[in-house]
Amino acid sequence: MNGEPLRIGTRSSPLALWQAHWVAEELKRSGQSVEVVHVSTKGDVTTGPLGEIGGQGLFTKEIQAALLENRVDIAVHSLKDLPTDPTPGLALAAVPSREACGDVLVSRGGFHVNTLPQGAIVGTGSVRRRAQLLHARPDLEIRDIRGNVETRLRKMDEGEYEAIVLAEAGLRRLEMADRIVHVIDKRVMLPAVGQGALGIEVRDSDQRAKVAVGVLHHPDSYHCVQAERVLLAELRGGCLAPVGAWARLEIERDLLHLDGVVISGDGVQKISAYACGPPTKAVEIGRQVASQLIIQGAQRIISYARTSGGRG
């Protein structure tokens, strides 16, 4: 093992711990000594709808502070939670291979989005998911739900909801893929920016940590999330905005495809855009899609959703 252990900072939820321990095992495999350090975040200890209890960085700020204060050396984030604005002194040093990036419906009755009963109660803590569900099914009753994956599943099993929407990647990582009833078609629901990907942050000055985590970097996944994150940054949306994005590579033609959507919280207004190009032009592709969305009125929808708590 190489020198002093690198300290990996993580939230204490089961999914966050899975992610941190996965990174730890991969680094150990490369000969690096590591230890895992638990860091409590505002998103873990605060209750209420996400849109009301804080915006960007709800699950990341405390871990980033621990990095900057030299209490940990590596931060493992769900990339969808990591704000697009860079944090001075920190660097996104690696994006490992991306897991499935879509959303799934979990229900007690084995329903798909289009077969849910009229007026069914569906749980989600995401403005993006709420808006896209209501666009597809304006009759549904969408209610906020908080808690980790296990808590949300329990609430549904106990009858509080007919169905809930979760990230496919989280269920697969927690070995709960058997709970997936319906993988929602991306024509119905585009994922959150960076969904299914991990982001590994280190201090910008820490060359040892940068080199160590470099073995986990997956360039194809990075190009995809880079396009999505540039799209979100250009919109000035933030990670709680009603914005969906899906970048994927067409290996045979060496093309990166990016779809983006902005949708009002009530699901009524929906604008979409698309662009493609070489993966090395991921930044330009993200800007192209953002520009198309802005021309169609994206920022008006985003700002209204922000002031109305995502309902409008």
C-alpha positions in Angstrom: 0.0 0.0 0.0 1.1 3.5 -0.8 2.1 5.8 2.2 -0.5 7.4 4.5 -4.1 6.4 3.8 -6.1 8.7 1.6 -9.2 9.7 3.6 -12.5 9.4 1.6 -15.3 11.7 2.7 -18.8 10.6 2.3 -22.4 11.1 3.5 -23.7 8.3 5.7 -26.7 7.2 3.7 -26.6 3.6 2.5 -26.2 4.7 -1.2 -23.5 7.2 -0.4 -21.6 4.6 1.7 -21.9 2.1 -1.2 -20.4 4.7 -3.5 -17.5 5.5 -1.1 -16.7 1.9 -0.4 -16.7 1.1 -4.1 -14.2 3.9 -4.7 -12.2 2.6 -1.7 -12.0 -0.9 -3.0 -11.0 0.3 -6.5 -8.2 2.4 -5.0 -7.1 -0.5 -2.8 -6.9 -2.7 -6.0 -4.5 -0.2 -7.5 -2.3 -0.4 -4.3 -3.5 2.7 -2.5 -4.2 2.8 1.2 -7.5 4.4 2.1 -9.9 5.0 4.9 -13.6 6.2 4.8 -14.7 9.2 6.9 -18.4 10.0 7.5 -19.5 13.6 7.0 -23.0 14.8 7.9 -24.7 17.2 5.4 -27.6 19.5 5.6 -29.6 17.3 3.2 -29.2 14.4 5.5 -30.5 16.1 8.7 -33.1 18.5 7.3 -36.7 17.5 6.6 -39.1 19.0 4.1 -39.3 19.3 0.3 -35.8 19.8 -1.2 -36.9 22.9 -3.1 -37.8 24.6 0.2 -34.9 23.6 2.5 -32.0 24.7 0.3 -30.7 24.9 -3.2 -27.4 23.9 -4.7 -24.9 22.0 -2.7 -27.5 20.6 -0.2 -25.7 17.2 -0.1 -22.2 18.4 -1.0 -21.1 21.6 0.9 -20.1 20.0 4.1 -18.0 17.4 2.4 -16.4 20.1 0.3 -15.6 22.0 3.5 -14.0 18.9 4.9 -11.8 18.7 1.8 -10.8 22.3 2.0 -10.0 22.0 5.7 -7.8 19.0 5.1 -10.1 16.7 7.2 -10.5 14.4 4.1 -8.5 14.0 0.9 -11.2 12.7 -1.5 -14.9 13.5 -1.8 -17.2 11.1 -3.4 -20.4 12.7 -4.7 -23.4 11.6 -6.7 -22.6 13.9 -9.6 -26.2 15.1 -10.0 -25.8 16.7 -6.5 -22.6 18.5 -7.3 -23.2 22.2 -8.4 -21.9 23.1 -11.8 -20.1 26.2 -10.5 -16.5 25.2 -9.6 -15.5 25.5 -5.9 -12.2 27.5 -5.6 -9.5 25.2 -4.4 -11.2 22.0 -5.5 -11.0 19.9 -8.7 -13.3 17.3 -10.2 -10.5 14.8 -10.6 -12.3 11.7 -11.9 -15.7 10.5 -13.2 -15.8 6.7 -13.1 -17.8 4.7 -15.6 -21.4 5.8 -15.5 -24.2 3.4 -14.3 -27.6 3.4 -15.9 -28.8 7.0 -15.9 -32.5 6.7 -16.2 -35.5 6.9 -13.8 -37.7 4.0 -12.8 -41.2 3.6 -11.4 -41.6 1.4 -8.4 -45.2 0.5 -7.6 -47.2 -1.9 -5.4 -49.5 -2.8 -8.3 -46.9 -3.4 -11.0 -47.9 -0.3 -12.9 -46.1 1.6 -15.7 -46.5 5.4 -16.0 -49.3 5.0 -18.6 -51.2 2.3 -16.6 -51.2 4.0 -13.2 -54.9 4.4 -12.0 -56.5 7.7 -12.6 -55.5 10.1 -9.8 -52.9 7.8 -8.4 -50.6 9.2 -5.7 -47.0 9.2 -6.8 -44.1 10.2 -4.6 -41.0 12.1 -5.7 -38.8 14.8 -4.1 -37.7 16.1 -7.6 -39.2 19.1 -9.4 -37.9 17.6 -12.7 -39.6 14.2 -12.1 -42.8 15.9 -10.9 -43.0 18.2 -14.0 -42.3 15.4 -16.5 -44.8 13.0 -14.8 -47.5 15.7 -14.9 -46.8 16.4 -18.6 -47.4 12.7 -19.4 -50.2 12.2 -16.9 -51.8 15.5 -15.7 -54.3 13.5 -13.7 -51.8 12.1 -11.2 -51.4 13.4 -7.7 -47.7 14.0 -7.1 -46.6 14.3 -3.5 -43.2 15.1 -2.0 -41.3 12.2 -0.5 -38.0 12.4 1.5 -35.6 9.9 3.0 -33.1 7.5 1.6 -34.1 4.8 -0.9 -35.1 2.3 1.8 -37.2 4.8 3.6 -39.0 5.8 0.4 -39.7 2.1 -0.5 -41.1 1.5 3.0 -43.4 4.5 2.8 -44.8 3.2 -0.5 -45.1 -0.4 0.8 -47.1 0.9 3.8 -49.6 2.5 1.4 -48.7 6.2 1.5 -48.1 6.2 -2.3 -49.3 4.1 -5.2 -45.9 4.4 -6.8 -42.6 6.3 -6.4 -40.0 7.4 -8.9 -36.3 6.6 -8.1 -33.0 6.6 -10.0 -32.3 3.2 -11.7 -28.6 3.5 -10.7 -29.3 3.7 -7.0 -31.5 0.6 -6.9 -28.9 -1.4 -8.9 -26.1 -0.3 -6.6 -28.0 -1.2 -3.5 -28.8 -4.6 -5.1 -32.5 -3.8 -5.2 -33.0 -4.1 -8.9 -35.8 -6.6 -8.3 -37.9 -3.6 -7.1 -37.8 -2.0 -10.5 -41.2 -2.3 -12.1 -40.8 0.0 -15.1 -37.8 1.8 -16.5 -39.4 5.0 -17.7 -38.8 5.8 -21.4 -36.5 8.8 -21.8 -39.0 10.2 -24.3 -41.2 10.6 -21.2 -38.6 11.5 -18.6 -35.1 12.8 -19.2 -32.7 12.2 -16.3 -31.2 14.7 -14.0 -27.9 16.2 -15.2 -25.1 13.7 -14.2 -27.5 11.1 -12.9 -26.0 7.7 -12.6 -22.4 9.1 -12.4 -20.1 9.6 -9.5 -17.9 12.7 -9.2 -14.6 12.4 -7.3 -13.3 15.7 -6.0 -9.9 16.5 -4.5 -8.0 19.6 -3.5 -6.6 21.3 -6.6 -3.1 21.3 -5.0 -3.1 17.6 -4.0 -1.2 15.9 -6.8 -1.0 12.6 -4.8 -4.8 12.4 -4.6 -5.3 13.4 -8.2 -2.9 10.7 -9.4 -4.5 8.1 -7.2 -8.1 8.7 -8.3 -7.0 9.1 -12.0 -7.1 5.3 -12.3 -10.9 5.5 -11.9 -11.5 8.1 -14.6 -13.7 7.0 -17.6 -13.3 9.5 -20.5 -16.5 8.5 -22.3 -18.6 9.0 -19.2 -16.9 12.3 -18.5 -17.7 13.6 -22.0 -21.3 12.8 -21.5 -21.7 14.4 -18.1 -19.6 17.3 -19.2 -22.1 18.1 -22.0 -25.0 17.8 -19.5 -23.3 20.0 -16.9 -22.4 22.7 -19.4 -26.0 22.7 -20.5 -27.2 23.2 -16.9 -24.6 25.9 -16.2 -25.5 27.9 -19.3 -29.1 27.9 -18.1 -28.1 29.0 -14.6 -30.5 26.3 -13.5 -29.0 24.7 -10.5 -29.5 21.0 -9.5 -33.1 21.6 -8.3 -34.3 23.2 -11.6 -36.9 21.5 -13.8 -34.2 20.5 -16.3 -33.6 17.1 -17.8 -30.6 16.1 -20.0 -29.4 12.9 -21.6 -26.0 12.6 -23.3 -24.9 9.3 -24.8 -22.2 8.2 -27.1 -22.7 6.5 -30.5 -19.4 4.7 -30.6 -19.6 3.5 -34.2 -19.8 7.1 -35.6 -17.8 8.7 -32.7 -20.7 11.0 -31.9 -22.1 12.5 -28.7 -25.8 13.0 -28.7 -27.4 15.4 -26.2 -31.1 15.9 -25.5 -32.3 18.6 -23.1 -35.7 19.6 -21.7 -37.1 22.4 -19.5 -40.6 21.9 -18.2 -42.8 24.0 -16.0 -43.6 22.6 -12.6 -47.2 21.9 -13.5 -46.1 20.0 -16.6 -48.0 22.2 -19.0 -45.1 24.0 -20.7 -42.3 21.8 -22.2 -39.5 22.9 -24.4 -36.9 20.5 -25.9 -33.6 20.8 -27.8 -31.0 18.4 -29.3 -27.5 18.6 -30.7 -24.7 16.2 -31.5 -21.0 16.2 -32.4 -17.7 14.6 -31.6 -17.2 13.8 -27.9 -14.3 16.1 -27.7 -16.7 19.0 -28.4 -18.9 18.2 -25.4 -18.7 21.7 -24.1 -19.8 23.2 -27.4 -22.7 20.6 -27.6 -23.9 21.5 -24.2 -23.9 25.2 -25.1 -25.7 24.6 -28.3 -28.6 22.8 -26.6 -28.7 25.4 -23.8 -28.9 28.2 -26.5 -31.8 26.5 -28.2 -33.6 26.1 -24.9 -33.0 29.8 -24.0 -34.3 31.0 -27.3 -37.5 29.0 -26.6 -37.9 30.7 -23.1 -36.2 28.3 -20.8 -35.0 30.9 -18.3 -38.6 32.2 -17.8 -39.8 28.7 -16.9 -36.8 28.1 -14.6 -37.2 31.4 -12.7 -40.9 30.9 -12.3 -40.4 27.3 -11.0 -37.8 28.6 -8.5 -40.1 31.3 -7.1 -43.1 29.0 -7.0 -41.3 26.2 -5.3 -41.5 24.1 -8.5 -45.2 24.0 -8.6 -45.9 26.6 -11.3 
